[in-house]
């Protein structure tokens, strides 16, 4: 069984993020997207659990600048077999459509893929659009927001919860699955796994390797951005019987109702 797990190298959510020339500054305290750790864990666990008489493989795939290889190395420490980094200067500022098109070409070049696994979202943009866009580019069924994933008899079955509704969905392989942070508890690699990851191969491809032409540029652009204003201290009022009226008046004065 061969699984491709798509991951992303993103700014640490604990760091101070900022925009320069309409783009998120990268390369400072970047880490493997936390929600993608669940995707890696799901992919590795599936390969470990499926006994089809063949050696399973998990390929960690990312698109980004060259230092995005750090995220791939982290996935290798968690049990992925090998990695692929798609890096090309013309991809800078790529939107979700361009990203999906590029990742789809990479998945096709990897070849023989039974399942594509992604996280539910990347913590830099939080659009959650890539899983659906990538499935469309690959022409695969998409089973998204899975809290449980099982593979058996040539099909994948997921369980997901939407509000008060619990759904169980199945699709024939190959397919794409996105998992939530409720799907598992990502493993923490031990020292032996970290050492072994150094010897695992990582390929670096550009657009020419994928047979793609540079695009004319992203179809979405940030036209203006401003720093978030500093939080101001709130007003504390002691309720002497009029606090409700005062709050209502404040809401009306600030046009919040």
C-alpha positions, 0 to 999 in steps of 0.5 A: 500500500502506498500513501502520500501524505501532504504536509506544509511548513508554516510559521509557528503559531506561537511566533509573531506573524506578519505580512511583507508586500502582501505575503506572510513572512516565512523562514522564521521559526517555521515548523511542520503544520501541527494539524498535519502531524495527525495526517502523518500519524494516520498514514503511518498507522494505516501502513502499519495496520494493513497486511497485504503481503507487500511492504507499505510506503508513506511518502511525505509531500510538500510544496514550498521554499527549500527550507520546507524540507525541515517539515518533511524531515519531521514526517520522516522521523514520525515514520514516513518512508521518503519525502518529496519537496516541490520548490520553484521560485515561480510558485511563490505566493501560489493560491490554493488552485495553483497549489492543488495543481502542483501537488496533483502533478507530484502525486501523479509522478510518484505513481501507484498511489492508493491513498492521499492523506491531508490534515484538515487545514494549515494553521497559516491560512486556515482556509481548509480548501486544499483537500477538496481542491486537490481531490478535484485536481486528481479526480479522486473521491474526497472523504474529508474531516475524518475522525477515524480512517480504516482501509480494507478490501480495496476501499477506505471508510471514514467516520466524521462528526458534523454537529450532532450528526455522525457519518460513516462514508466509504469510497473505493481506492484510490481516494483522498482523505483529510483528518481532524485533530481528533483522529489520533495522537501523533507519535513523538519520535524517539532518538532512534527514529530521528537517526534513521530519518537522516538516511531516508531519501528526500527528492527535490523537484521543480515545475519542469520535473512535473511537466508544468509551466510557470503560472502567470502569478497567483489569482488572489492578491493582498491589496492592503494590510495593517498591523493588528492594534494593541489590545486596550484595557477594558472598562470594569463597572460595579453593578449597582442595579444599572449595569444592564442598562449601561451595557445595553446603551454601550452596545447601541452607542458602538452600533453593535446591535 
